[in-house]
Amino acid sequence: MKKQLVRQWFKELEKAWSSKNISEIKDILSSKFIYYEHPFEKPFTTWSQVEKAWQEIKNQKIIKLSINPLIYKNLNGSASYHLKYKDNSGNLHESLGAYYVKLNRDGRAKEFRQWWVSK
């Protein structure tokens, strides 16, 4: 059951991103959370901070987006992701990265971390 919650969380994250429905991100976050957009910066702790960071997806013409869960333990999990998109100027961007999430018992993230490299 716990493994399924983690898999479902990553599936919902991918769905929100690919549909560019930022409000769906709020639905998978706990009411109290820490969200690391960048590993060396202070984490976000409010929905408005997360929502502002996610605005960039509105201009992504997504070519490929895949989030693949890798490890599950209790209500914690990690996933790899691969993204290719074009921006409004037609420039191609590509990123590979990893996610780590800790869920509450309702399957909502109370901690989220990400790391990536881009070319």
C-alpha positions in Angstrom: 0.0 0.0 0.0 2.7 2.5 0.9 4.7 1.6 -2.2 1.6 2.4 -4.3 1.1 5.8 -2.6 4.7 6.8 -3.6 4.2 5.6 -7.2 0.9 7.4 -7.4 2.4 10.6 -6.0 5.0 10.7 -8.8 2.3 9.8 -11.4 0.3 12.8 -10.2 3.4 15.1 -10.3 4.0 14.1 -13.9 0.4 14.5 -14.9 0.3 18.1 -13.4 3.5 19.0 -15.2 2.5 17.6 -18.6 -0.9 19.2 -18.4 0.6 22.4 -17.1 -2.0 22.4 -14.3 -0.1 24.1 -11.5 -3.0 23.9 -9.1 -2.7 20.1 -9.2 0.7 20.4 -7.5 -1.0 21.9 -4.5 -3.2 18.8 -4.3 -0.2 16.5 -3.7 1.4 18.7 -1.1 0.7 18.4 2.6 -0.7 21.5 4.4 2.8 21.8 6.1 5.7 20.9 3.9 9.3 21.7 3.0 10.1 21.9 -0.7 13.6 22.2 -2.0 13.6 23.7 -5.5 17.4 24.0 -5.3 19.6 21.9 -3.0 21.6 24.9 -1.8 18.8 27.4 -1.2 16.3 27.6 1.6 13.3 25.4 1.1 9.9 26.7 0.2 7.3 26.3 3.0 4.3 28.1 1.4 2.1 27.3 -1.6 2.7 30.8 -3.1 6.5 30.1 -3.3 5.9 26.7 -5.0 3.3 28.2 -7.3 5.7 31.0 -8.4 8.5 28.5 -9.1 6.2 26.3 -11.3 5.2 29.2 -13.5 8.1 28.4 -15.9 6.2 25.3 -17.1 3.7 27.5 -18.9 6.2 28.3 -21.6 7.5 24.8 -22.1 6.6 23.0 -25.3 7.2 19.6 -23.9 8.7 17.0 -26.2 9.5 14.4 -23.6 8.6 14.1 -19.9 9.0 11.0 -17.9 9.2 10.5 -14.1 10.2 7.0 -13.1 10.0 5.9 -9.5 13.0 4.0 -8.4 13.1 3.3 -4.7 10.4 3.0 -2.1 10.7 2.6 1.7 7.6 3.2 3.9 6.2 6.5 2.7 9.5 7.7 1.2 10.6 7.4 -2.4 12.9 8.6 -5.1 12.5 8.9 -8.9 14.5 9.8 -11.9 13.2 12.2 -14.5 13.9 13.2 -18.1 12.6 16.4 -19.7 13.0 17.8 -23.2 11.2 20.9 -24.2 11.4 24.0 -26.4 11.0 27.4 -25.0 9.0 30.3 -26.7 12.1 31.1 -28.9 12.3 27.6 -30.2 15.5 26.7 -28.2 15.8 23.1 -27.1 16.4 22.3 -23.4 17.0 18.9 -21.8 17.3 18.0 -18.2 18.0 14.8 -16.3 17.3 14.7 -12.6 16.3 13.0 -9.4 13.5 13.5 -6.9 13.1 12.5 -3.3 9.8 12.7 -1.5 8.5 11.9 2.0 4.7 11.5 2.2 2.2 11.7 5.0 -0.3 8.9 5.6 -2.7 10.6 3.1 -0.1 10.3 0.3 0.7 14.1 0.3 4.3 15.4 0.3 5.6 16.7 3.5 9.1 16.9 2.1 10.3 17.2 -1.5 13.8 17.6 -2.9 15.2 17.7 -6.4 18.5 17.7 -8.2 19.2 18.0 -11.9 21.6 18.8 -14.7 20.7 20.5 -17.9 22.3 20.8 -21.3 
